[in-house]
Amino acid sequence: MSFKEWEAVVNIIAALAIGAWVIFEALANPPVTVEAVAGRLLWAILFGVLFTIAAMIVMSILVSIARREEFKDEKADERDKLVALRAMRNGYIVASVAGIASLLTLAFSADPARAAYVLFGGLMLAGIIDAGSRLVYYRIG
């Protein structure tokens, strides 16, 4: 697998791990206020960034050890740009649907905290779709 494929795998794992943590916390300790939800989601974003950075470093080290050579990102060519554009398109579609779903949640007088969770979950799903699409497009060309 190339560096870009491993990067997509790490992004999927990070999004699934952080999403699972947010779902667990939302079900185990339901927040009372919108401020509590916003704080929890901001912490989740911070942990997601830190987790992704740490996982990319560990992945690079492990793959370098396994290959017995330095594992680094290759210069992007035309194919990489096309794969990224197609994958981002898929992610943006999911993110757009998440935004609409969040607004619909508010329009039907639901709790604003629920709308925040809908938006966050949709954006996490958009990230998974983007990374998954990159994996698929790199494999099928």
N, C-alpha and C positions, 0 to 999 in steps of 0.2 A: 504494500500500500504506500502511496505517496504521502508527503507531508500534509498536503491539503485534505486528503481523505482522513488521515488520523486527526487532523484539526476538527473536521466535521464530526467524527465519532466522539471526541472530547466534548464538543459543544452539545451534542445530544445527551450525553451522560450528565453533564452539568445541569442542563435544563430539566431533565427528569428528576435529578436529585433535589434540586431547589424547589421544583414544583411539588414533589412529594412531601417535602418538609412543610411548605406553605399549607397544603391540604391537611396534613396531620395537625398542625397548629390550629388551623381554622376549626377543625372538628373537635379537637381535644380541649382547646381553650378559646371558645368563641369570644371575640372582643366585644366590648360594650359600646364603644364609640367609633366614629369614622377616623378620628385621630389615631386610635390604637391600631386600626387596620392599616392606615397609611404608614405608621411607624414600622409595623411588622413587614410590610411590603418593601419599604426602603431598606430595612435590614436584609431582606431576602435578596434584593438586587446587589447590595454590597457583598454578601456572602457568595452570590453567583459569580461576580467578577473575580473575587479572590480564589474561589474554587477553580474557576477556569484557568487562571494564571498558573496556579500550583499544578493542576492536572496537565497542562501543556508542558511545563518544565519536566515533570516526572515522566510523561510520555516520551519526550525527546531523549531523555537520558536512557530510558529502558530500550527504546528502539535503537539508539546508538550502540548500546552494549550488545544487543542481539545481532545487529548487522556488522559490528566491529569496524564501524566507520562513522564519521560525523553525520548526523541526520539534520538536515537544514532545509529550509523552504527554498524551492526553486523559483527562478524568475518567472513571473506570470506571462504566458503566451496568449495568443488569440483564443485558444480553446478554453483556457482558464477564465478569461473574461466572459466568454459566452456562457459557460457553466454558471458562473457567479450571477450573471444577469438573469438567466432562466430560474435559478434557485431563489433569488431575491423576489422575482415576480410572484412565485408561489407563496413565499412568506408574506409578502405585502397583501396578497388576497386574503390570507387568513387574518392578518392584523386588521385589515379593513372590516372584515366581518366581526371581529372582536370589538372594534370601536362601535359599530352599529348595535351589536348585542348589548354593550354597556349602556348606550343611550336608550335603547328600548327598555332595559331594566329600570332605568330612572323614569322613563315615560310612563311606565305602568305602576308607578308609586311604590316601588320596592325600596328596601333599605339601601342607602347610598354605599354602605360597606359592601353589600353584595355586588353592586355595580363595579366597585374597585376590584373585587376578586374576579369578576367576569373579565374585566379588561386585562388584569395581570395574567390570568390563566390563558386568555387568548393570545397575548403577546408571547408567553412562554411557548405555546403551541406553534406560533408563527416561527419562532427560533428553531424549534425542532423540525418543522416542515422545511425551512430553508436549509438546514444542515443535512437533513435526510435527502432532500432533492439534490444537493451537491454530490452526495455519495452515489446516488442513482445515476446522475448524469455523467460522473466520472467513469462509472462502470459500463454504461451503455454507449457512451460517446456522445 
